[in-house]
Amino acid sequence: MLPAREPDIVSAANLIDRDRACLWHPYAPASPTLPLWAVEDASGVRLRLTDDGGARHEVVDAMSSWWSAIHGYRHPVLDEAAGRQLSRFSHVMFGGLTHEPAVVLAERLVAMAPADPSRASLARVFLADSGSVSVEVALKLAVQYQSARGRPRRQRILSIRGGYHGDTAGAMSVCDPVDGMHSAFAGLLPRQVFAPRPPAAATATAESIETWRDAVEDLARLHSDELAAIIVEPVVQGAGGMFVYPPECVRILREVADRHGLVLILDEIATGFGRTGELFAAWHAGVVPDILCVGKALTGGYLTLAAVLCSDEIARTVSAGGVGALLHGPTFMANPLACAVAKAS
């Protein structure tokens, strides 16, 4: 339990009224009656909230702030890391500069990443602002890679129905085309290719998996001259309803990608860092992707940060291409404060 403290009735109600007057919350209308609770304290797994009537509520945050606060709130190790970095510097641009938190974090991510002696390891790290941005980077990287290999027509992505990859435009385009946000932005989003949702793990049979394999293979073959990559959340589709599917399906996607020269992108923003019982969900399938996206729990929920890991082969090919660089550069890329906390996490 959090230590007892009298709620500040006036300030909580006033804060909520002021919020409703000028702020806009995610997936919600801009409304003067929007249900809101003011956070007074956060510690461990618990939040202390005060409503607009002054009543206090203490709850267990089972959602972990959208699956990011994996060590709980006000963790002393992460607090200390943030304070130590703040005493040095909180931010510098990453163009032409580097710093210890970014280098050590990248080294640790490379060492932790899924590996297979028979495949190129994930040896290069691009640090991004958020999970959605990491997906944008991964999609751009796949397209640039195909272009650098002399395949400029390969601009589309094969995705899986039921998936969720973020709310920015490129990321939205590979989310589920029915339950995602495609209908609201039909003229804005690029048209991608969608395979059926894999069979559910609880009811999957050898026959249903084989039927799904055939459907994915047929789509990849039909569109192979225009596809750059396959993107999927391995083993669990999180925002798609915690839909769990057989690891065998991830192995099938790896085989299809290899057969048709596609880049395999695994989106482990939600599943990474132990969420599925393995450090990365890819380990359930024994699959190493060409590109891996991680975020959310990366900083233990303290600050926004994500990372895109790719093989040296992809990095070398893009770097040797006509453009000579990955065309992305967030202002707050590799923010030292976020990297320092992620390193501690």
Secondary structure, DSSP 8 states (H G I E B T S, - for coil): --------HHHHHHHHHHHHHH---TTS---TT----EEEEEEBTEEEEE-TTS-EEEEE-TTHHHHT-TT-BS-HHHHHHHHHHHTT-S----SS---HHHHHHHHHHHHHS---TTS--EEEEEEESSHHHHHHHHHHHHHHHHHHTT-TT--EEEEETT----SSHHHHHTS-TTTSSGGGGTTTS---EEE-----TTT--HHHHHHHHHHHHHHHHHTTTTEEEEEE-SSEETTTTSEE--HHHHHHHHHHHHHHT-EEEEE-TTTTTTTTSSSSTHHHHT---SEEEE-GGGGTTSS--EEEEEEHHHHHHHHTSSS-S-S---TTTT-HHHHHHHHH-
